[in-house]
Amino acid sequence: MGTPWNLRLITFLLVLGLVVFLLFQLFQGSPISRTNSFSYSHFLDQVRAGNVAEVLIQGAKIEGVLKTGERFSTQGPPESSTSYNELIKLLEDNSVSIQFQSSSGAGWFLTLLGYILPVILVIAFWSWMMRRVQGTNAFTFTQSRAKLVTKEYTKVTFKDVAGIDEVLEEVQEIVEYLKNPGKFARLGAKVPKGILLVGPPGTGKTLLARAIAGEAGVPFFSISGSDFVEMFVGVGAARVRDMFQKAKANAPCIVFIDELDAVGRKRGAGIGGGHDEREQTLNQLLAEMDGFEGDTGVIVLAATNRPDVLDPALLRPGRFDRKIVVPPPDLRGREAILRIHTRNKKLAPDVDLSVLARRTPGFVGADLENLCNEAALLAARKNKPAIEMSDFEEALERVITGLARKGMYIKDEERRRIAYHEAGHALVSKLLPNTDPLLKVTIVPRGMGALGYALQLPAEDRYVLTKSELMERLTVLLGGRAAEEVVFGDQTTGAAEDLKHATELAKRMVVEYGMSEELGPLSLGKERTNIFLGEEIVKSDEHSEELTAAIDREIRRLVLDAYARAKDLISRYRAALDRLAEELLRRETLDKEDVDRILAGFIPQPVG
């Protein structure tokens, strides 16, 4: 553990004060500084002429100041000589101010210090800079930066991990092997040398590694992939060797490499060859994980959210034998994660975590932790005694759409267009049977560019969607633009994001899902797993011009069909649209119950 910053500051100030004091003593210690050198006879002449104002006598050395202000120095007679006594009498007779200083050697010491001190300061500054750059000291540049994590340090256990029960079972097996290797050895089983945790950002890969460190009764070394790579070629490989030497010396143990893609990217994929330092580091890592040695008792655990860029040699058996996918949590997993992140928070009785879990599909552990923290901040800002459900709902809107911009001025005509645009989204979503439930519609601007929004969230996790459901989503996306054209006979730029999402959805339906009548069940999407510039440049087009034109026609047809359906629904239920828009202009925000009450009697049950 490093020195606290306040102690470092105090030490620095003390050293600085000592340096300033020594310099002051060196240059300002005596009232008289050395300047012009006089001969002793010339000095006596000046004294007899009454030109000397004061002198400082230090043994045989004399320093003084003339009445003109000129400073001088000279070498006088020894203290034990008769001439010394005569000099003192001559000075007294001519009213010269006399000061005596012991000739103990402090003067020459300060003089010598004046030459040595700058060198010492330069060496100290250089040493401090090297420690700052390298993180340790000037002689450990090639040592590993892996941190030894103990149970007492992390204080995270498997009880703090939720939503990934299957993954926990896999890693618990590793911990059990390290604690009781005989249980597996009697059956001839060998523990995997390497385990790769793969999953989107925020799903809990690093948290899982911390929990393993808290559960395992063996040394746990933690390091980031970026800590290996330096600007100097060979340093990364040396650090890998040093890390595995430390791990083998402490075997059995676990080595955790976070963000493995920083050091394990595919070799030779860029233009003009690879990065020499990164490739040497990767080669050393491959050699250490395989090598000629038998079971060393070192298990390598790594995490990445970019498995597509890893070198194939890392993923073969014998290195990372097991790949464990850490997926986003399902409904029950989200509720369990919410319970973990709210166990130290004071909740009001109206908070229902199961409802929050249903309203947060696609959220990962980091998102849910942020949601709980935002709700707590909102409640504290309002001086509430506990966090209420309304705080969680407001926090959910902030996370999804951004901060409300209530002070933004919008002209009445633009505000009316925005109201009809959002009412169009809400009305089409209520008319179609297979769309996600509408939770709220508002014309309060939020985030970077949203002037309003209609919030829809699925009631449950969905893993398979039908073509009709996707077409209805497409229709809802275009409902705002359709309402503008039906009501105002014109179009605005407000639908830019809707058109972008609609076009992307239609493209996926054609090229990935095979939902095209003209093209049939074909997967035409290009694989983009290799993102390196060199491979993208040499990659040729996979489709003929005729097929590409057919894809464009199908995308356009799907979007136009959905837009036509949205315009038809808006035209047929124009009265409901007007009523909904008027209420939005009056109240700005409507929740699900408000929308249902306003539209009661205006629209039938959802149509097919």
N, C-alpha and C positions, 0 to 999 in steps of 0.2 A: 504494500500500500504506500502511495507516495506521500511526501511531506505536505501537510495542509498549507493552503495558500497564505493564511495569515502568519504562520510561522516563517514561511519563506520571505514574506514581506518584511517582517521584523528583522530577520537575519540580514537581508539586503540593506535595510536602513542603518543597522549597526555598523556594517562594513563600510558603507558610504560615509557615515559620520567619522569613523576612524581615519579614513583616507583624507577627508577634508581637514581634520585636526592635524595630521602629520604634515600636510602641505602648508597649513597655516603656520605651524611651528617652524617649518623649513624656511619659508619666505618672509614671514612676518613675526617670527619669534623675538627678534631684537628690534629695538627702535631704530637701529642704524643698519642699512644694507650695504654690502660691498659694491663699490663702483670703481673709482679711479685709484690707481696704485701710486703712492708717493714714496720717494726715497726718504730715509730717516732724517737726513740733513735738511731736505726741503720742508719736511714736517716741522722741524725745530724752528726754521725761519718763519713759517706761517704762525707758529705759536708766539714767537717774540714780536711779530708784527700785529698781534691782536686779531688775527683773522679766523681763529678757531673758536667755534661756539661750544662744542661738546665732543667728548671722546668716550669710547668704550674700550677698556683695557682687559684683555683676556690672555694672561700670561705675557708672552713677548709680542703678542699680536695686538695692534692698535687699529681701531676703526673710529671714524669721526665724521663730523659735519662742519663745514666752514660756515661763516656767517652769511655767505652768499647762497647757501643752500646746497652747495656741491658736496657730495659724499666722497670719502677717500678711505684708503687703508694703507698701513705701513707695518714694517717689522721693527719693533723696539728692542731695547736691551732686556736681558733676563731679569727675573724678579729678584734674584739674589745679588745682583751687581750694584755697585755704587752709582752707576749711571742711571739706574732705575729710580733710585731715590731722588737724584737730581732732577729727573724728568718730572716726577710728581710735584716737586717744589716749583719748577718752572711753570707747570700748568696752573697751580694754585695762584702763583703770583700774577698770572695773566687772566684770572677769572674765568678759566675754562671749566665747564661742568664735566665732572669726572664720574664714570660708572665703572664698576669692577664686575667681572664675571669669572667664575671658576673655570679653570682649564681642565675639566674632568674628562673630556673626550666626547661630550654630547654634541659639540659642534661638528666634528668630523663624522660622527655617526649620522646626523641629519643630512649632511652633505652626501654621504654615501647612499643614504636612503633615497635621496632625490634622484639618483641615477637608477637604483634598483627597483623602486616602487612602480614606475611606468611599465617595466618589463613584467613584473608580477601581475599588474592589473590586466595587461594584454593576455597573458597566459590564462588567468582566471576567467576572463570574458570568453576566450575561445573554448575553454573546457565547458563552460555553462552552455554555450551555443551548441556544442556537440551533444550534450546531454538532452537538450531540448529537441534537436533534430532526430536523434536516434532512440529517445525514450529511456535509455539506461545510462550508459557512459561511453566515453570515447573508445573503449576497448571491447565493446560487446556489440558491434554493428551487425555481425552475422549471427548473433544468438537469436533463438526463437522468441517470439513475443507471446507465446501461448501462456494463458493464465491458469493456474491451478485452482479449481473451484471445489470447495468442500461443502459438506452438508450444512455446516453452520453458516457458511457465507450465503448460499443461495436461498435457503428456507422455503423453497418451492418443491412441492411433492406432487404425486399423481392426483391427489385430491383437488389440486388447483387447476387441473386440466379436465375439460368437459367437451362434449360434442364430437369426440373422435374415439369412441370406445374401442373400435376394431384396431386402431393404431396403437392404443395403449396396451392391448393384449400382445401385440408384436414386440414392442420395446420392453415390456415387462419380462418377456422371455430372455432378453439380453441381460437384464439386471439379475435375473435368477441364475443364469449361467455363471456370471461373475461371482455370485455369492456361493453357489454350490455347483462347481464344474463337474464333480463326480457323478451327479445325477444324469448328465448327458454323456459323459465319457464311457460309462459302463455299457452303453448301447452303441458306442462307436460314432456318436454324433459330434460334429464339429460346429462351433459357432461361426456365423458369417464374419469374414474379415472386415467387411465394410457394409454400412447401411446408409442408404440415400433417402432422405426425406424430401419428397417432391410435393409441391402444392402452390396455390396462388398466394400472393402476399397477404399476411395477416391471419392465416389459418391456424397458427400456433406452433410452427416448426421450432423456432428458437425457444419458446416457452416449454415445449416438450423436452428439449435438450436440457434445460435448466431443471426440469422435474427429474430427469434421469440422474443428473448430478446430485439432486437432493435425496434420491432413493438409493443410489448405488453406494456400497460400502467400499469403493475403490477410488483411486485418484482419477480426477476428471479434468482434462486439459481442454480449454476453450480458446479458439482463435478465429479470426475472420480471414477469408481468402485474400483480401486486399493487403493484409499484413505481411504476406510473403513477397509481394512484388515491389521492387525498388528500381530506381533509375540506373543503378549499377549492375551490370551483368554478373551473375553468379551469386549475388547476395541471397536471392530467393531460394535457390537450391541449397545453399549453406544453412539457411534457417530451417528448411524442411528436414535436413539431416540432423540438425541439433534438436529439433522438436521430437523426432522419433527416437533419438538417443535417450532423451529424458523420459519418454514414454516407456521404452523398454527397460530402463533402470527402475521404473516404478510399476512394472507389470505385476499382476493384471491391472489394466486401466483402460479408460475411454478417451479418445481424442475427438473433439467436436470441431469441425470446420464449417463455419457459417458462411453463406454466400459463396458456395464452391465455384460457381461460374466465373468468379473474378480471377481464379487461377487455373481452372480446368477447361477453358474454352478450346474448341477444336483447333488443332494445329494445321498450319499451312492453308488457312482459308482466306486470308487477305491478299490484296494485290502486292506483289513484290516480296512474297514470303511472310513468315510470321514474326512475331515479336520475340527476339532472341532470349530476353530475360524471362518472359512468361513461359516460353517453351522449355527452357532449361529447368525452370521451377516445376513445371508439370512432369517432365521426364523424371526428375528426382522423386516426385510424389508417387509416380507409377512404380518406380524401382523399389521404394520403401514399402509400398503396400503389397508387392509381390515378392521379389528378391529370391534368394536361395535358402533363407532361413525357414525353419519350421514354424510351429505354433509359438508365437512370441507373447501371446496373451494381450496384445494391443488390438482393440476394436476401434475402427474409424467410423465415426458418425458424422454425416454431412447433410447440409440443407441447401436447397436451391429452389427458385421459382422459374428457372430457365433450363430445364433438362435438355431442350432441343439444341442448345449450343455447346453441350459438353462433348469432350473428345470420346469417341467410341471405346478407346482403350480403358477408360475409367470405368465403363459400365459392364465390362465383361466379367464372367465368374472368376473368382479369385481376387478381385479387387472390391468393387461394390457389388457383392453377391445379391443383396436384397434391396429392392426399391419399394419404399412404402409411400403410397399416395396419401397426403393429408388433405382431404376435401373440405369444401365449405360445409358447415354443419346443417343438418336438417332441422325440422321443426322442434323435435324434442331436444336436439343438441343446442339449438339457440336458447331455448328456455333454461336449460341447465347452465349455459354460459352466463345468461342474465342473472341467474341466482348467485353465481360466484361473484360477479362484479357488483352486486347490490347487497351482499351480505354485511358489508361494513357501512352501508348507507341507511339513513332513516327514511322509510317509505310510509306514505299515507295509506290508510285502509283501502282506498279506491284503486290502488295500483294493481293491475292484473298482468303478471309477467307472461302468462300464456297468450294473452291478446297481443302483447308486444312482440312475442315470438312469431305470431301469425302475420304481423304487419311488417316484418323485416326479412322477407325471403331474399336469399342471395347475400345477406350480411355475413361476414366472417367474424372471428373472435375480436379482432382489433376494432372493427366497426361497432360492435356491440359495446365494447369497453368505452369507446368514444361517446356512444349514445348515452350511456349511463352517466358519464362525467358531464356531458353537456346539460343533461336534465338536472343534475345536482347544482351546476353553476347557475342555471336559470332560477331554481328555487331559492338559492342563496341570495341572488340579486333582488328577489322580491321579498326577502326576509321571511320566508315561510318556515314553519317549524318542522316540516317534513316535505319530501319530494312527492308531488301529486301526479296523477295520470296525465293531467293537462301539460305538465312540464315535460314528460316523456314524449307526448304528441308534438309539442313545439320543437323539442330537440330533434325528433325524427324529421320534421320538415326542414330544419336547418341543415341537417346532415345531407338530405336528399337534394334540396333545391337551393340552399344557401340562406344567408341572412336577409331578413325582411328590410326593404328600403322604403319605409313609410314616409320619409320626408321628400321623396322624389316627386317633382311636379310634372303632371301629365295633363295636357289640354283636354277639355271636355269631349271633343270630337274623337280624339285618339282613344280616350278612356272608353267611349261607347263602342268603338271598333274592337277594343280588347275584350270588353264584356261579351260581345256577340261571338268573338272567336272562341273564348273559353266555354261559353254556353254551348257552342256547336260541339266541342269535344264531349262535354258532359251529356248532352242530349243523345248523341249517337251511341255513347257507351251504355246508356240506359235502354236504348231501343234494341240493341243486339244482344242475343242470349248468351254468347260464349265469351264475353269480355271479362276482364278483371273487375271486381267491385270498385265503384267510385267512392272514395273516402272524403274528398273535399275538392271544391272548386273555388278559386279566388282570383281577384284581379290586383292583388297587392304584389308589387314587383319584388323579386328575390334574386339573390346571386348576381352574376355578371350581366346577364341579358334577359332573363325571364321577366316579362311584364305581367305575367299571370300564369296560372297552370291549373290543370285538372289532375288531381292525384289519384292514381289507380294502383292498387296493390293486390296481388293474388291472395285468395283466402287460404291457400295451401300450396305446398311445394309441387311444382309440375316438372316432370322429366321428359314427357312426350307431348307434342302439340300436333293437332291435325291441321290439314290445309285450310279447312273452313275457319278454324280458330285464328290462324295466321292472317287470313283475309279480313276477318273482323278487326283484328288489331290494326291492320293497314287502313281500314275504313275509319276507325277512331282517330288515327293519326291525321287523317285528311279532313276530319270533321270541322276543324277550325277554319281552314281555307275555304271549304264549301260554304260555311255560314257567312263568311265575308262576301263571297261572290253572290249568294242568293239575296242577301239583305242590301248590300251597297252597290252591287253590280261592278265591283272593282276588286283588285287584289292589292295586298300590301306585303311588306318585307317581314311581317310578324310571323309568317309560317316557315321561315327558313329552316329552323331546327326540325320542325315536323317533316318537311320534305326530305331533309337529309336522312332522318331515321326511316322514313317510309321507303326511300330508294334503297337503302342498305338492306332492309328487311326483304324487299322484293328480289334483290340480287341474291340473297341467301336462298330464298325459295327456289330460284331457278338453277343456280350453279352448285349449291351444296345439297339441298334437300330433294332435288329431282322432281319438283312440283310444277312441271311445265307440260302442257298438252302438246305443244309442237315438238319439244326436244325429248320428251319422255323421261324415264328414270335413269338419268345420267348424272354422275358427279363430275362437274366441270371446273370446280374451284382449283386454283393453283396452290400447291403446297408452299407455304412460306416459313417452313421450319428453319431453313438456313438463312439467317439474316445478314450474313457477311457480305460486304460490298463486292468482293471479287466474284462470288458465286452468282450474285444477282446480275452482274454485267454479262457474264458469258451464258446465262440461261436464255434459251430461245423460246419463242412463243409456242404454246402447246396447242392452240386452236387455229383453224383456218379462218380466213376472212369471212367466209360464208357462215361458219358456225358462230363466230363472234357477232356478226350482224343479227343472227337468229336470237342469240342471248339478249342483245339489246332490245329487240322487238318484244320478247317475252316479258322482260322487266317493265318496259313501257306499258304493255297491255295490262299487266297486273295492277300497276299504279293507277292507270286510267279507269279500269273497271271498279276499283275501290273508290276512286274519287266520284265516279258517276253514281255509285250507290249512296255515298255520303250526301251528295247534292239532292238525290231523290228523297232521302229520309228527312233532310232539313226542310225541303219544300213541302212535304206532306204534313209535317208537324211544326209549321211556322209559328202558330200561336203559342205552342209550348216553348219554342225558342225565345220568342219575345218576352214571355213571362219570366223565364229564367234569367235573361239578360237584364231585365228591369230590376229584379231582386238583387242581382250582382252589383248593379250600379248603386243601389240603395244601401246594401249591407257589406259589400266588398268580398266577404267570405261566406260560403255556404258549406255546411257539412252534409253527410249522407242523408240524415233525417230531414234536413231542410230541403234538399233537392227532391226527395220522395214526396214530401208534403206539397211543394210547389207544383210538381208535375202530376199530382193526383187528379184524375179527371181529364187531363189533356192527352195522355198517351195510354195505349193499352199495355198489356203484358209484353215483354220483349218479343219482337217478331223474328222470324227466321229469314 
